[in-house]
Amino acid sequence: MPRDHGVRLPTLLATSLRAASIIVPIILLPEAAASQTVKTCPGLPGKFVILENQPYALCAGAQSVNFNEITYAKCAILHGNSISLPHNFPFPSLRPKGNINTVNQRAPQAGGYIVSTYSPPAGATGPAGDLAVYTCEGGSYAQCDGGLCFTSTTGKTSPLWGDVTNSQIVCSCPIQTSVITFQVMGPFPCPTTAAEFDSICGTNGGKFNSGATIYIGAPLTGAFEKLAACLNGQSPTFNNCTRPPR
């Protein structure tokens, strides 16, 4: 499901926050959870939270690199409204219990991170754009919804992900490998060969393939469009790529 940050559905996305929390401790100050909108989205299972007027990382359309079964993606730093699964957690200092909205509301100042959520990427619409939705019949993708992104990476260089600009941030996202249809946000114009298309769908890059480039994905067909409609009331028309004949 799609401003550029990656998406997920209840069982899959729950792993993002857990995987990221292994890497960096979460530091939050006690405070009441901010008011939030929780809603169902037509065509998608579960409930979703609208994060209003907050910093967030948009990973949809980014590339990530696999290192030790976790991918690290260079995502865009944005501010505004975005959407995510709730990712509820019983953090002991919070009353009421927290969720992704609670984590993100003071994160840059209090914890040194922001969270990856979703809004439709600007570059994914129109012939002049540089992104498109790929429908993949199996392969691997990075599940970035709810992933933690570390402000210490902005404006720095690393041997893992190279140069990171002042408008980017590195996010940790678990890898999902699937034999059923899913979607990724990949480059546009579309590939001209089946082999190039398959590489974007991650058919050769599972979680044990360290160093592999993995694109940001969503586990259901149409998820990027449905999430955009749930967030904004309507979805833009995304560029779409289909697999060329062999």
Secondary structure, DSSP 8 states (H G I E B T S, - for coil): ---------HHHHHHHHHHHHHHS------------EEEE-TTS-SEEEEEEEEEEEE-TT-EEEEETTEEEEEEEEEEEEEEE----B--TT-SS-B-HHHHHHTHHHHTSEEEEEB---GGGBSTT-SEEEEEEEEEEEE--TT-EEEGGGTT-EETTTEE--TTEEEEEEEEEEEEEEEEEEEESS--SSHHHHHHHTTTT--TTSTT-EEEBEESSTTHHHHHHHHHHSS---B-EE-----
